[in-house]
Amino acid sequence: MESPVVVGVDGSAESLAAAEWAAREAARRGAGLRLLHVWGRHPGHGGTDTSRSAGQRLAERVLERAAERVHAVRPEVPVDEVQAEGPAAAALAQAAEDADPLVLGSRGLGRVAGLLAGSVSLGVVARATRPLVLVRTDAAGEETEAGGDGRRDVVLGVEVIEPCDEVIAYGFEAARRRRARLRAVHAWRAPDRLTLGASGGGPAGDQERAEEWLRFLSAVLQVRREKYPDVEVLEAVAEGKPADVLLKAASGARLLVVGRRVPGRPALPRTGPVTHAVIQQAGCPLAVVPHG
């Protein structure tokens, strides 16, 4: 039996957009949908009976509104509603352990330049050990079924030096479920031209390096290509910073899939620079797949 798609809701426009996206994802998977609202900051500590009762009533209204949104989009998807006590990031990260995936709303860049918004979402990404998806308000309605020009790809970021099969598998499966093309992208950086010597620089050298990276990428994807023969795959490499390359490739995409390396030993929660950048700027839904 499929694990449920779990979506965190708090009444905001972002969380309602996430609930709508999650309902479509649950329908694609043939899975149930769990609406989760986290209230309070410290479970079991502090607060009067009156304040706790008020928090629970507010949670019921938030969940009811989200359920109405879900039923309007995918009435056939079974829905259950769950409340949990905070802190929010820890409770949501715990919920991700039983979810496939956990879905959250994301504000991306704040309205004020340099202002980091969506701190709870970032905290969950840094803690989660299972896949989660972040959805912007203006991106939720774009997850339509295949049609039209048929060119709305699932974009997969691939690291060819230390490839992670969990991330690659997630990208292929996401494309299969959507009957979409998978665009696998690897970003490479040219060596410092000051150290290349007379024969190492210039367009010819860059072209040769790009072709070599493309061969590496093709080799990394070969096993999954054989397992998913019905998924059309476009392989692409580009010189530049990984975040910049991925954001450009994902312009207009149905979904962007990236990996996040989980430290092998206990450490402070972290998202990593590439993941952090795409969380802040990606205009499409973003799947983050933790891996060892």
Phi, psi and omega in degrees: 000136180296140170293152181288152166280127182247133180232130176278129181233140178224010180093350181284162177299324180296317182288328176291323175296321177296321179296320178296314179298317182296325178296318178293321179295318178299320179297319179297325184272348187068034185244168174276168180237130178248122175268126184237125174242128179255127180231158182076172182245329185229101183301129175078004184230133172072171179084140178276168176301324181294316181292324178293320179296321179294320178296321179291321178294319177297318179300319179299320180292319178299314181293321179297317179295318179295320179297321178298319179296318181295314182296329178291331183270311182222081184296340183279349183279125177291136186234136168234154186243133185227139172251148175215154176267149186286191005293150192299311185299317181292318181294320180291320177297322177295320179297330181297336182296333181252009186253156175212084354260184166272135182240133180227153172282150181224133178273344184066220180289140177290165181293329178269130183306130177086354181276122181277118179253164177073043184295327178295314179301316179297321179295322179291317178303318183292336184259331190294145177247005176231163185299145172218158183235133177253133186234126174278154180302319184277002181249348188297317184284356182276351181278068178267166178290161183302138181170188180063231182279351175066014186252017178273102190275160158270126182256130182240121175277126184238130171261112188276340180287315176233072184292148179243118184294329179298318180292314180297316180298320180298317179297315179297316181294322178297319178294319179299314181298328182267357186053043183247163173283144176259123176253106181269125189235134173234133177260133179234156180240132177289147174299157176303122184295340179290341182252004186279329186087180188294327187259359187264347185255188177088169183303322182297316179296318179296319180296319179296318179295319179299317180295324178292317178297323179295322177295318177301313181300316180299319180295319180297325185272352190302315183298316181289328174302317180293326180284332181239069184294339182274353179269120175285132185238131172247120179262135182215140172235150180210144177279135177148179177293138184307315182297317181297317180297315182293318181296321177294316181294329185272003178298116181082007182285160175281328182199141173247129181245124177228161177259159173224119182285127178269128181303143180285345178228159182307135180205169175297143178303136180211152179262335186089148187296320182291312180299316180301317182294317182287329174301317184288332192237347183295133180270351180249167174304142186237121175262127178248121185248107178291148178208159182275000000 
